[in-house]
């Protein structure tokens, strides 16, 4: 039985002070902590394209785009892990104790009369989503709906650039609890306040335009796309069940950030978890559902394309990737 109460001392405030990305080439900037770069850097950076995969969920065409990669150390991915126990999990999976790559996987759902973007990645200059959409014949102005799972910058960084909305014809959708967190909650989570401030900057043009729809935390948001509460990583993070013609995929977003350690030990917290204890409970419940119902599962930060199945293993779970 896992010791659910064993927690190493860790301090999110100290962690946030020194946060940077390596491979993604982004980190602290004038906009605050996150995955944003300065406007000058964005203008100078040549556009790069991300890998993509196109598949089907029933009648829906789903395109998964790799917005980029970054490095998270295990002190971030398993911030409260006992060092010996972490070493044992890594050894059992033939993994070195070095920072693994973390992928940012963004999903586009073509559902006939709608083209739906599930989160927006890191943003212009930092991420590869928008130029890749253009090359794939899915230009930004063809997006009809943008769903926001939660307000961390690697999920809303692409909403706007320099005050201009990147998806001008889209309606934007966010859960009511997460919206309240955006507007009223930052002061209650001081270690993450800088991160939320950057997200507010990205979302403000949408709010000002009246294009942000505040929706219930549970239930069908768009035909075939159902919100599933997954609170804890942020107070109002949502997962999404995508269903069409008897086929289904559960997008678990940041419920689990690493396909090995987050599944083997659901009690190990991500340093960005706003409410770590609740995030752990959510992680176990969501992964348990995916395993029990044998749901095809999509992880935003799992190795591209992030699609596979969840299987129960011991006291935890394991991820079985598939060719989507």
Buried (B, 14 or more C-beta within 10 A) or exposed (E): EBEEEEBEEBEBEEBBEEBEBEEBBBBBBEBBBBBBBEBEBBEEBEEEBBBBBBBEBBEBBBBBBBBBBBBBBBBBBBBBBBEEBBBEBBEEEEBEEEBBBBBBBBBBBBBEEBBBBBBBBBBBBBBBBBBBBBEBEBEBEBBBBBBBBBBBBBBBBBBBBEEEBBBEEBBBBBBEBBBBBBEEBBEEBEBBBBBBBBBBBBBBBBBEEEBBBEBEBEEEBBBBBBBBBBBBBBBBBBBBBBBBEEEBBBBBBBBBBBBBBBBBBBBBBBBBBBBBEBBBBBBBBBBBBBBEEEBBBBBBBBBBBBBBBBBBEEEBBBBEBEEB
